[in-house]
Amino acid sequence: MSGSSSQGRLGALADRWLPKLVLSPTLAASLIFVYGFIAWTGWLSFTESRLMPRYEWAGVVQYQALFENERWWTAAANLGIFGGLFILFCLLVGLLMAVLLDQKIRAEGALRTVYLYPMALSFVVTGTAWKWMLNPDMGLQKVVVDLGFTDFTFDWLVNPDMAIYTVVIAGVWQSSGFVMALFLAGLRGIDDSIIKAAQVDGASLPTIYRRILIPSLRPVFFSVLLILSHIAIKSFDLVMALTGGGPGNSSDVPAIFMYQFAFTRGQLGVGAASAMMMLFTIVAVLVPLMYMETRSAKRV
């Protein structure tokens, strides 16, 4: 009896502590390499660090230098254009594709794979491919001109006023399939009895989607907005591969600004300040979304 009771106590201890022991390395790594480095970057943003870190407190001089830098405001404006259009068109295209696939059309599996395939590519591959396609000397413009339409021009990639929109095109192409998958999963999770009841009442299919199904996707909209906002704010590799931030600085974004000032221009403090501003932007998007989702969940 004593042996069985001791084994029972050991089993209870194992059930209590084994999960914590298994998760503790991951938790420790996250605390050090995520939150620890966030805190370190935040401290550097209040120092006069340049080529190498310096830890003497210097106040908000780096933030003053950041806000007085015209290139930072160009990057912030480009982020607003890219982020707004990227999220809007990903939502529209993804939702439209999800609604079409929800009709259980023929070859749905093949189409779903085609739509999702771009998400399997890295943003570097996407940027490089679209750079070839949008290059006026070898891409879409050249193909159309060779077909006989000599007046056709599509030089957005080398046009300072339009370059940021090429990033939107490439970003939407890559991410809209992922958005479609999330919306389609949400639509397939809705009880069919609701749809049948609406059809019995005489509601048309567009009305069912507009009044019943799409409003039921509120949690999916929350997740999609959160993911797309995160992708937009930290966008670096897509822009670097597609435009390199050019022509000039016309398609510059905060992530490129942060990288270049911190690691290639020897202004580590300014780079740290820009990184913290990116973090504050993410928080400014995340907190209202979470607050609205929490309120809606409580009402339900």
Phi, psi and omega in degrees: 000319181295324179295317180293324179292321178294322177295324177295320179293319178297320178296320179295319177297319179296317179297329183278319189257337183299314177301322180293322179293322179293321183276342185300321177298319178295318179296316180296317179297320179295317180298321184279306191272350175250291185287327177296316180285333172297314179296320179296316178296319178299319178294318180299330181291346177253020177239177178260036180298137176236258180291323179235155180296141171230140191249010177280132181298132181231007179078213187258027183298324181290325177290324175297315178298322180296313183287341176271357182270118182297327181296326178297317181290328173297315179296319180294320178295318178297323177296320177298317179294309182297311183298314181298310182290322180299312181293316182299309184287327174297319177296313183294311182293315180297317179293319179298314179296323179295318179296319179295316180290336180290349178280004179056051181285167179291146181062033180300318181299318179294316179296320179298321178295318179297317181293325184277340187304317181305330181292340178284347180271152173282159178295334177294316178296316179300313180298319180294316181297314180290333175296320176294316184292328184262359177293121184300333185273346184215357186253223186302316182299315181295320180298313182293320178296319179294336177283354176114354179270078189291341180272355183288133176226138174212079186251034183302326185297330182250008179261116183302331182280343186240354187300323182295335180285336174293327176294322177298315181301310181295320180294318179295319179301320183281323192261344185293329177295322177295319177297319177302317181298319179294315180294321180296319176298321178295318179295320181289343179273355179278139183297128180296336181296330178295317181294316180296322179295320178293322178294323177297324179284358176093012180285137177283164182299315176301323179293322179298316179292317185288322187263335188241302190288308182296317175299334179287350183268020182306313179299326178291319177301319179299313181296318181295314179299319180296313181294314182294322178297319178297317179298317183294316185292324182264014183299124180220302187295322179297314181294317180297319181286328186272307185239343185067017183086358184258190357298137187067237174243023190291336178242024178294146176229163184304325181296319177291318177303312181299314182297313184291319180289325183282323192242345180240343181249001177066032177237069186298323180295317178294320177298319178295320178297319178293324177297320179292325177294324175296319178297317179297325178295316177300316179296321180295331176277319186292314187297311178298322179297315179294323179295315180294320180293322179294318178296318180293325179292322178294324180294323178293000000 
